[in-house]
Amino acid sequence: MSSAIVGARALAAQATTRVLRERITLDAALEGVLAGAPPLLVPAERSLSFGAVRGFFRHEAILQRVLTQPGKSLEPLVRAILSVALFELEDARTPEYAVVDSAVSTAKSAGPSAARSAGLINALLRRYLREREALDADIARSPAVRYAAPDWLAACLRKDWPERWTDILAASDAQAPMWLRVNARHGTAEDYVATLRQAGIEAVAEPRVPQAVRLVLPCDVGEVPGFAEGLVSVQDLGAQCVAFPLKLEPGQRVLDACAAPGGKTALMAEREPKLERLIAIDVDRKRLGRVRENLERGRLEAEVAHGDAGAPESWWDGVPFDRILLDAPCSALGVIRRHPDIRLRRSPEDLAKMPAVQMRLLAAAFRMLAPRGRLVYATCTLARRENGELISAFLEREADAAVVPVEDWGGWPHLGPADQGGRAGEGGRAGEGGRAGEGGRQILPGEAGADGFYYAALTKR
């Protein structure tokens, strides 16, 4: 057994264990685990970690069926080693015997506690392989288990999306594509696709979303032509759709109210270089560093400041903004395929707390909006209570607020089902669905290859 192979699996198990024990993000776990790892192990380790975390709840169902004592709790490291192995068996690129032998070797090299479980790991994996056909058929009967969703997530999606919840679960269990945003100051998506082709990278432009390019096969950003020079950035298609409801124009004063890590700030600076003012605010000082890095890489200009969007009196000069983007903190259920650790770190209690946070931020942002200005409320979640229901509740309490119909967003690419209800603004015309006062749009995971994003645009009478 190659020490490199065992090493990659050991690192993946360590990262997965940190997510289980500490409830930190997988990205944070990988940052710590990979700090001293040999560069050659990094791609394999990342792939194994993401596969193990993505499939955790499906793997849990398998293990509960092969354990002689169902309900037995396995220590996090042992549990992580098993999920790494089960992902490899699902992936089917490594011979079954090699996966089992590697899992046992990983356990033996991971310390006394895990070493004592090497025999159990061997027995569980071999029993699964013997009974695999029946076990997989049993698991396939439950959409939640088949797509590795915790019970609370499946229940939430089934309630909010009764006709689409299984499709959403399936999309959330898939690997996310790699989307690029071509800097509008340096060329078109079509020109950049030709540049990629010359570099031997296959890609396609999305004609409905200007500047969006999808790589056929993901690659390291270091291999992307012009990335270091700011000619292109990595940003999901759904996130790039923020440009439509914002409808930026020269001379506007613009606020990005929860800006970190700065992808949307950079997009705004690229799309409209003649803004009077663009200010990016975030409550997290550390993450503001990412905002500055994104702007510097793209040679873009914006003011970056530390501040709480919900308490503007500490940083706002009192001059209203023509455009405000509130990319609100949320449960992030729309980006699970890109951040699979959300399934392990979130809980129903977390979801219940979100609307109060979002309403506080929305109310504060609306106070800073100029009359006839536009506030775009955005999240990367699918929970209606954080999206359409929250917007409806805000409209009920704020007499001066009105919905900007989708037809006035400026070329919305016909993505996502519509909210219903609300008061129409900016002329009061009906939206695409034909009903006056339609609210936002919910892009669903996998739609046009995008992550799940919600957008609503409001104006002040």
Disulfide bonds with the S-S distance in Angstrom:
none
